[in-house]
Amino acid sequence: MARVVVVGGGYGGMAAAARLAKLGHGVTLLERGPRLGGALVPVEQEGFTWDGGPTSTLLPAVVRDMFRKSGRPLDRELDLVELDVLREHRFADGSSVRLPFGSRAAQMAAVDGLGAGLGRRWADHVQAYAEAWEVLRREYLERPWSPDHLPAALRDLLGSRETLARRVRGLKDERLRLMATYPAVAEGHEPRDVPAWTGVAAYVEQRFGAWTVVGGMGALADALTARLATRRVEVHTDTDVRDLVVRGGRVAAVATSTGDVDADVVVVTCDPRRLPVLAGYVERTMPAMPPVVVHLGLAQEPPGLAHETVLHGSAKEPTITLRGSGTSWTLLGRGRVDEDLVTALVRRGIDVRPHVVTRVDRSPRDLVEAYGGSPYGVLWQGRRTTFRRLGPATPVEGVYAAGAHATPGAGLPYVGLSAALVAQLVGPA
Ligand SMILES: Cc1cc2nc3c(=O)[nH]c(=O)nc-3n(C[C@H](O)[C@H](O)[C@H](O)COP(=O)(O)OP(=O)(O)OC[C@H]3O[C@@H](n4cnc5c(N)ncnc54)[C@H](O)[C@@H]3O)c2cc1C
């Protein structure tokens, strides 16, 4: 039985710890903050509660698999609900589309509302990712991989010079291009620096739908915390990991603010740039910056908003994403954010100013400080970024990497899959 230490108690760290404990290892989880959950932890103020980070997830199978492989199945712990419309796109010219999930035909019909023939064009764009998804899933996301031994299909995909910006040129209509690049832009990337294959998100959304957790993402963090207790994972909060201790070429301990913790295996789920032993390996990476966030507690529900509504920007206007339900709403600002997002909303026809009871402002810097790094992981700087990240293995023997910094995109599915890859590599006790 190896002594496993997991660094970081976000979704990535908790998922890795639960899986490895179930495989029979003695697992210790170290979290610098006062509670577990990372970006899943809700924000609360004056009786209002908001999801601090994610409000929904794609690929619920990843969450289900984690619960099943670490004990009781998910349905006994919490409810996942599929959204019929996850995202409404509103464009500068006044047109809009409510994009349904889970059905190609429904998406085609909805997008046709933007103009005859556009539905087909969008559906073809999305469908063109079907093969890439199969290759990625089989060879990259569900099976540990190494840059030196890539299967041919995966090597071609990851090595392709085609960028997302170039791929979407074929869509012809600017609004379709905005829809196709939105997932990358929302995660802080420039479409010209992102490989075309990352557009696979549109296919995954269309095919598998998007899901929320009843009670908010805090309920997922609570269920995972309970799972760690069941699996007897030793959890230390308020414990800042400062570095790894390497002896004879392999990891021997983790150096923390409260002393060293011996380890045979370490799973790093925080930004490895912050741990000196690993920093040199990732010096050519940058974190993807979080957005400007404003949580609003309103006196009354704003009318006509989908669970997620995107107000696409321009050279002069920020792109604002509104997320929420009832009277708790969150604004995420990207692009040209040079004024209060609530004021910028007014020009887009949504004036909530008279109804604001309370608000919590969180700058990108606040978020990075709160989470000890960016929950959006590594900034795409061209196709080589794939090989500049660490994970699932690292060059230091006994050290593995999971979480947003070890995956090709932020988001719970990729993060959950990265934890499963590490569990495969470490194997049973
Ligand atoms: C505003 C926002 C909106 C988002 N929306 C979505 C969405 O809708 N859907 C979706 O799927 N994803 C979304 N995401 C992304 C998603 O939240 C993240 O990809 C995911 O939660 C990352 O999990 P993680 O465990 O890798 O990192 P984190 O959740 O950041 O957790 C890292 C943990 O490690 C701890 N830590 C850091 N350094 C140290 C150290 N040195 N020692 C000990 N502990 C340390 C931190 O305190 C933190 O608890 C969003 C993120 C944000 C911020």
The ligand as a Gaussian input file, in Angstrom:
#p B3LYP/6-31G(d) Opt

LIG

0 1
 C      -16.170000      31.526000     -12.570000
 C      -15.961000      30.112000     -13.042000
 C      -16.941000      29.511000     -13.800000
 C      -16.775000      28.178000     -14.226000
 N      -17.784000      27.578000     -14.932000
 C      -17.695000      26.250000     -15.245000
 C      -18.804000      25.538000     -15.800000
 O      -19.886000      26.090000     -15.990000
 N      -18.650000      24.220000     -16.089000
 C      -17.503000      23.544000     -15.814000
 O      -17.429000      22.329000     -16.056000
 N      -16.435000      24.190000     -15.283000
 C      -16.502000      25.519000     -14.989000
 N      -15.441000      26.169000     -14.403000
 C      -14.170000      25.454000     -14.279000
 C      -14.156000      24.477000     -13.112000
 O      -14.586000      25.124000     -11.966000
 C      -12.742000      24.002000     -12.892000
 O      -12.209000      23.454000     -14.074000
 C      -12.616000      22.936000     -11.840000
 O      -13.413000      23.222000     -10.720000
 C      -11.150000      22.864000     -11.460000
 O      -10.966000      21.910000     -10.444000
 P       -9.511000      21.752000      -9.844000
 O       -9.611000      20.773000      -8.746000
 O       -8.544000      21.473000     -10.928000
 O       -9.106000      23.214000      -9.319000
 P       -9.721000      24.136000      -8.180000
 O      -11.176000      23.991000      -8.079000
 O       -9.151000      25.484000      -8.456000
 O       -9.095000      23.550000      -6.873000
 C       -7.733000      23.651000      -6.556000
 C       -7.618000      23.508000      -5.050000
 O       -6.245000      23.411000      -4.696000
 C       -5.992000      24.224000      -3.579000
 N       -4.564000      24.588000      -3.635000
 C       -3.969000      25.397000      -4.537000
 N       -2.658000      25.480000      -4.270000
 C       -2.439000      24.704000      -3.176000
 C       -1.262000      24.384000      -2.413000
 N       -0.074000      24.895000      -2.717000
 N       -1.407000      23.572000      -1.321000
 C       -2.620000      23.033000      -0.990000
 N       -3.740000      23.320000      -1.678000
 C       -3.650000      24.121000      -2.770000
 C       -6.928000      25.403000      -3.748000
 O       -7.156000      26.089000      -2.542000
 C       -8.172000      24.721000      -4.308000
 O       -9.050000      24.297000      -3.304000
 C      -15.580000      27.478000     -13.921000
 C      -14.597000      28.095000     -13.130000
 C      -14.792000      29.392000     -12.671000
 C      -13.752000      30.023000     -11.785000

